[in-house]
Amino acid sequence: MCFRRRRVRQQISILVPFGGEDPGRLEALKWLLAYYRAQLPAAEIVLGSDKASKRSWHNKKPKPFSKAVALNNAFAKSHGDILILLDSDAILADGVIEHCAERLRAQRRAGVRSYFIPYQHLFRLTREATKRILASDPAHPLVLPDPPPPSDVEGRDGSGPINTFGAMCQIVPREAFILVGGFDTRHRGWGSDDHDMVLALNELWGHFKTTPNDILHLWHPRIMAGDGAAWRVRMWQNQLEPNMNQALAARYSKAVGHPDVMRALVDEDKGVK
């Protein structure tokens, strides 16, 4: 994938993909943008969209939303040397982003290649816990205990985090994003885009590091295809059936341990769509 050259400066760029008109997600997005602006006033925050997923007079059959397309489009408008690839419903504690950016810049100077999945546990908050957070001042937010109490966490009993693999946030040097060609825009609909990005970065750039904190997912309505584990039946706007990216994800998994195969796989996807 090719990106136009932009003037790069030492700055944190927070890239946020967003699509849809759901009032709950819009409320969460507005609060989170204010929260990160208060945390990181010098950072550049760039929203990314996917035009093909939006209904308009000339696009009467919009495609399922692609987070990959939205993030690549946000990247194309960004200028920072450190990229925060952040879901629009994710809360990271104050200081985590700056810590990771400083570490990555030090590693760059030392010729070390790495990137961050900046948490060890992901907790999906309940609707009630999310309401309390969104009612607080983004500059002085309600801070839940670490880990959050079971009553504030979705799941069987709220007693533990959800196992994840790079979901919700990745922090990467700009040159790493360019090397792998950004996200694979063949991903449409929910699932596998962030996981496959992790596999590509690990194979072609360097392995990720984690930080000893949690990441919180704000509650919002979800589109689900019947019963079953959420990751199996979750969908995004305009998506008619789940698991749209399953075949592509299988190819990424098979490319692990084979840099030439992974390189050829990411190079199949050309251009920011």
C-alpha positions as CSV (number, residue, x, y, z in Angstrom):
1,M,0.0,0.0,0.0
2,C,1.3,3.4,-0.9
3,F,0.8,6.6,1.0
4,R,1.6,10.2,-0.1
5,R,4.6,11.8,1.6
6,R,3.8,14.2,4.3
7,R,5.9,16.5,6.5
8,V,6.5,14.5,9.7
9,R,7.1,16.1,13.0
10,Q,7.8,14.8,16.5
11,Q,4.2,14.6,17.6
12,I,1.7,12.0,18.8
13,S,-1.0,11.4,16.3
14,I,-4.2,9.7,17.7
15,L,-6.0,8.0,14.8
16,V,-9.6,7.2,15.5
17,P,-11.8,5.3,13.1
18,F,-15.5,6.1,13.2
19,G,-18.6,5.2,11.3
20,G,-22.4,5.1,12.0
21,E,-25.0,7.4,13.5
22,D,-25.7,5.6,16.7
23,P,-26.4,8.2,19.4
24,G,-24.7,6.1,22.1
25,R,-21.5,5.8,20.1
26,L,-21.5,9.5,19.2
27,E,-21.9,10.4,22.8
28,A,-18.9,8.2,23.8
29,L,-16.8,9.6,20.9
30,K,-17.5,13.2,21.9
31,W,-16.5,12.5,25.5
32,L,-13.4,10.5,24.6
33,L,-12.1,13.2,22.2
34,A,-12.4,15.7,25.1
35,Y,-10.7,13.3,27.4
36,Y,-7.7,12.7,25.2
37,R,-7.4,16.4,24.3
38,A,-7.2,17.1,28.1
39,Q,-4.6,14.3,28.5
40,L,-2.5,15.2,25.5
41,P,-3.1,18.8,24.5
42,A,-0.2,18.8,22.1
43,A,-1.3,15.6,20.3
44,E,-2.9,15.6,16.9
45,I,-6.3,13.8,16.9
46,V,-7.5,12.6,13.5
47,L,-10.9,11.0,12.8
48,G,-10.9,8.5,10.0
49,S,-14.0,7.6,7.9
50,D,-15.0,5.1,5.3
51,K,-17.0,6.8,2.5
52,A,-18.0,3.5,1.0
53,S,-20.0,2.6,4.1
54,K,-22.1,5.8,4.1
55,R,-25.4,6.0,2.4
56,S,-25.8,9.0,0.0
57,W,-27.6,9.9,-3.2
58,H,-24.9,8.3,-5.3
59,N,-24.2,5.4,-3.0
60,K,-27.5,3.7,-2.4
61,K,-25.9,0.3,-1.5
62,P,-23.2,1.2,1.1
63,K,-20.7,-1.5,2.0
64,P,-20.1,-2.8,5.5
65,F,-18.0,-0.4,7.5
66,S,-14.2,-1.0,7.3
67,K,-12.1,0.1,10.3
68,A,-9.0,-0.6,8.2
69,V,-10.1,1.9,5.5
70,A,-11.0,4.5,8.2
71,L,-7.6,4.2,9.9
72,N,-5.6,4.3,6.7
73,N,-7.5,7.5,5.7
74,A,-6.8,9.0,9.1
75,F,-3.1,8.1,8.7
76,A,-3.0,9.9,5.3
77,K,-4.0,13.1,7.1
78,S,-1.7,12.8,10.0
79,H,1.8,14.2,10.7
80,G,3.1,12.6,13.9
81,D,6.0,10.3,14.3
82,I,4.2,8.1,16.8
83,L,0.7,6.8,15.9
84,I,-2.0,5.8,18.4
85,L,-4.4,3.5,16.6
86,L,-7.3,3.9,18.9
87,D,-10.9,2.6,18.8
88,S,-13.6,5.2,19.4
89,D,-14.8,3.5,22.6
90,A,-11.4,2.9,24.4
91,I,-10.1,4.5,27.6
92,L,-6.4,4.3,28.4
93,A,-5.2,5.7,31.7
94,D,-3.4,9.1,31.9
95,G,0.3,8.8,31.1
96,V,0.3,5.5,29.2
97,I,0.4,7.0,25.7
98,E,3.2,9.4,26.6
99,H,5.2,6.6,28.2
100,C,4.9,4.4,25.1
101,A,5.8,7.3,22.8
102,E,9.0,8.1,24.8
103,R,10.0,4.4,24.8
104,L,9.5,4.1,21.0
105,R,11.5,7.2,20.3
106,A,14.4,5.9,22.5
107,Q,14.2,2.6,20.7
108,R,14.3,4.4,17.3
109,R,17.5,6.2,18.3
110,A,19.0,2.8,19.4
111,G,18.0,1.1,16.1
112,V,15.5,-1.2,17.9
113,R,12.2,-2.1,16.2
114,S,9.2,-2.6,18.4
115,Y,5.7,-1.3,19.0
116,F,3.1,-1.4,21.9
117,I,-0.1,-3.1,22.7
118,P,-0.5,-0.7,25.6
119,Y,-2.3,-2.9,28.2
120,Q,-2.4,-6.4,29.6
121,H,-6.1,-6.7,30.3
122,L,-9.2,-5.4,28.5
123,F,-12.4,-4.9,30.5
124,R,-15.8,-4.2,28.8
125,L,-17.8,-1.9,31.1
126,T,-21.5,-2.2,31.7
127,R,-24.0,0.3,30.5
128,E,-24.3,1.7,34.0
129,A,-20.6,2.1,34.6
130,T,-20.3,3.8,31.2
131,K,-23.0,6.3,32.1
132,R,-21.2,7.3,35.2
133,I,-18.0,7.9,33.3
134,L,-19.7,9.9,30.5
135,A,-21.4,12.0,33.1
136,S,-18.0,13.0,34.6
137,D,-15.8,15.9,33.4
138,P,-13.5,14.6,30.6
139,A,-10.7,16.8,32.0
140,H,-11.2,15.3,35.5
141,P,-12.9,12.0,34.8
142,L,-14.3,9.4,37.1
143,V,-11.5,6.8,37.6
144,L,-12.5,3.3,38.3
145,P,-10.4,1.0,40.5
146,D,-7.8,-1.2,38.8
147,P,-9.1,-3.7,38.1
148,P,-12.7,-2.4,37.9
149,P,-15.2,-4.0,40.4
150,P,-17.1,-7.0,39.0
151,S,-20.4,-5.2,39.1
152,D,-19.0,-2.7,36.5
153,V,-17.8,-5.3,34.0
154,E,-19.7,-7.3,31.4
155,G,-19.3,-11.0,31.3
156,R,-20.4,-14.1,33.2
157,D,-19.7,-12.6,36.6
158,G,-17.4,-9.7,35.8
159,S,-14.6,-11.3,37.7
160,G,-11.9,-11.2,35.0
161,P,-10.7,-9.5,31.8
162,I,-11.4,-10.6,28.3
163,N,-8.5,-12.2,26.5
164,T,-7.4,-10.0,23.6
165,F,-4.8,-9.8,20.9
166,G,-4.2,-6.2,20.0
167,A,-7.8,-5.1,20.0
168,M,-8.8,-1.5,20.7
169,C,-5.3,0.2,20.7
170,Q,-1.9,-0.2,19.1
171,I,0.9,2.3,19.4
172,V,3.4,2.2,16.5
173,P,6.2,4.3,15.0
174,R,5.1,5.9,11.8
175,E,7.8,4.1,9.8
176,A,6.4,0.7,11.0
177,F,2.9,1.6,9.7
178,I,4.4,2.5,6.4
179,L,6.5,-0.6,6.2
180,V,3.5,-2.9,6.5
181,G,1.4,-0.8,4.2
182,G,-1.1,0.2,6.8
183,F,-4.2,-1.9,7.5
184,D,-5.3,-4.3,4.9
185,T,-8.4,-2.6,3.4
186,R,-9.9,-5.9,2.2
187,H,-11.2,-6.2,5.8
188,R,-14.8,-5.1,5.8
189,G,-17.3,-5.7,8.6
190,W,-16.3,-6.6,12.2
191,G,-13.3,-8.6,13.2
192,S,-9.7,-9.7,12.4
193,D,-8.4,-6.3,11.1
194,D,-6.5,-5.4,14.3
195,H,-5.4,-9.0,14.8
196,D,-4.0,-9.3,11.3
197,M,-2.2,-5.9,11.7
198,V,-0.5,-7.4,14.8
199,L,0.6,-10.4,12.8
200,A,2.0,-8.3,10.0
201,L,3.9,-6.0,12.3
202,N,5.3,-8.9,14.3
203,E,6.5,-10.6,11.1
204,L,7.8,-7.6,9.1
205,W,8.7,-5.0,11.8
206,G,9.3,-6.3,15.3
207,H,7.4,-7.9,18.2
208,F,5.1,-5.8,20.4
209,K,5.6,-4.9,24.0
210,T,2.8,-4.4,26.6
211,T,2.3,-2.1,29.6
212,P,1.1,-3.1,33.1
213,N,-2.3,-1.4,32.9
214,D,-5.8,-2.1,31.7
215,I,-7.8,-0.7,28.8
216,L,-11.5,0.0,29.3
217,H,-14.2,-0.5,26.6
218,L,-17.2,1.9,27.0
219,W,-20.6,0.2,26.5
220,H,-22.6,1.0,23.4
221,P,-25.4,-0.9,21.5
222,R,-24.1,-3.7,19.2
223,I,-25.3,-5.3,16.1
224,M,-25.4,-9.0,16.6
225,A,-26.4,-11.9,14.3
226,G,-28.3,-14.2,16.7
227,D,-26.9,-16.0,19.7
228,G,-23.4,-17.1,20.4
229,A,-20.1,-15.8,21.6
230,A,-19.9,-12.0,20.8
231,W,-16.8,-12.3,18.7
232,R,-18.5,-14.9,16.5
233,V,-21.7,-13.0,15.8
234,R,-20.7,-9.3,16.1
235,M,-21.3,-7.1,13.1
236,W,-21.0,-3.5,12.0
237,Q,-23.3,-1.2,10.0
238,N,-24.5,-2.5,6.6
239,Q,-23.1,-6.0,7.4
240,L,-25.5,-8.8,6.6
241,E,-23.6,-11.7,8.0
242,P,-20.8,-12.2,10.5
243,N,-17.3,-13.5,9.9
244,M,-16.8,-11.7,6.6
245,N,-13.0,-11.6,7.1
246,Q,-12.5,-15.2,8.2
247,A,-10.8,-16.4,5.0
248,L,-8.4,-13.4,4.9
249,A,-7.6,-13.9,8.6
250,A,-6.7,-17.5,7.9
251,R,-4.2,-16.4,5.3
252,Y,-2.6,-14.1,7.8
253,S,-2.3,-16.8,10.3
254,K,-0.7,-19.2,7.8
255,A,1.9,-16.5,6.9
256,V,3.2,-16.3,10.5
257,G,6.8,-17.5,10.5
258,H,7.2,-16.8,6.7
259,P,8.3,-13.1,6.2
260,D,8.2,-13.5,2.4
261,V,4.7,-14.8,2.4
262,M,3.5,-12.1,4.8
263,R,5.2,-9.5,2.6
264,A,3.4,-10.8,-0.5
265,L,0.1,-10.9,1.4
266,V,0.2,-7.3,2.6
267,D,1.4,-6.1,-0.8
268,E,-1.7,-7.6,-2.5
269,D,-3.7,-4.7,-1.0
270,K,-2.9,-1.4,-2.8
271,G,-4.0,2.1,-2.3
272,V,-6.1,3.8,0.4
273,K,-9.7,3.1,-0.5
